[in-house]
Structures are given as C-alpha cells and as structure tokens.
Amino acid sequence: MPLQTLCVFCASAMGAQPEYREAAESLGHALAERRIGLVYGGARVGLMGAVADTAMRHGGTVVGVIPRVLVDREVSNHGLTELHVVDTMHTRKALMAERADAFLILPGGYGTFEEMFEILTWQSIGLHTKPVCLLNVRGFYDGLLAFLDTCVHEGVLRPAARANLLVAQTVETALQMLADGVGQVDAERVATVNGGPHL
C-alpha cells in the first residue's frame, strides 16, 4: 500500500536554526512532488506554516485541522485545500490520525511532543500500526532519543515500542522509511494491553 497522506507534527514557531525551516520547506516541496497529501495542525505560522505553504505553492494537497481555542493564537491558514476547525485538541489529533497513513515529527515544543507521544502510545497499545518517524534535524532530538533509550534500560519502555519509532536525518530518508513502513509495521513488535503495563 503506497504512502498517500502524511501527518506532520511540528512547531508553530520557526525555531532558532535556519535548518529547521529549510527542512520544513523541503518536506512541503517533496510531498507535492510525490503527490503525497499533507495533514497537519492548520496554522500558517512557524514550521507548520512553512510545510503547508510550500506544499500548496507546488500544487500539493493540504488538510489543516485546528481547534477553536488556537484559531487566533496560531493564526489558522485559510489558503489550504481543506481547513477543519474542531472543538478540542483530542478531536484534532483523532482526525489527523484518521486521515493519515504515517506520521512525521519535525522540531517542536510541548504541543509537538504531546502529539508524538500520544500517537506512539496509540501504536503501542495496538490502536494503529502506522509508521512514525522523527526527522532529527541538526540533532534536535538527540537528547530525547537518549532519554528513550534510558527508559528501555530502566525497564519502563518496551524495546519493541522504542524500535517502532523510526529516526531519519533527511527528508528523503524519512519519506522512504515511512513509505516502506506503510502496512509493514510488525504487529508482533507492538506492545498490547495484555502484554504488560509498560509501553
């Protein structure tokens, strides 16, 4: 099954390093070029806006999902293929997850982390088997990855759940890993509720 729609989690700020914006724009261009639809958080600011606007400029299909509480704060992007204004953050994540075949995480803050960990939790308890990848631009996520390895070492995170988080250094590698992973995430490696308490 091909990768048709990608959900992207990332910051509503540009960040301190130009490489973050460059990666976001490169991703938007690559998605449009490959005719892979984008579903994201619906803002027109920060890295979120950079991915979406670049995809739109190059003829891509972009679906935004934003909760009412963030419409003014994150400045919703009305120049998209579709924009859904929803009532809650949970509805936002559920709709993005429903529309996507895979997930890619760019640099971000609390909101990005929360989205990433919830989608990983859903994967770990068997609610989905869609691939999830970190785009580790400029080593942004090195500290987080080391912490996750510590969690495995300390016995609170299953090695299988840790292994299911893909990591890429470039947009091209990330898209290839996700395309290869669609329909291929090993259900035997996904921790289930009956398999134990740690995810």
Protein Blocks (a to p, Z undefined) as FASTA:
>chain_A
ZZfbdcddddfbebjbfklmmmmmmmmmmmmmnopacddehiaghjllmmmmmmmmnopa
cdddddfklmmmnopafkbfbdcddfbfklmmmmmmmmpmbdcdddddfklmmmmmmmmm
mmmnopaccdcddddehhlmmmmmmmmmmmmmnopacfklmmmpccdfbfklmmmmmmmm
gopacfklpccfklojbZZ
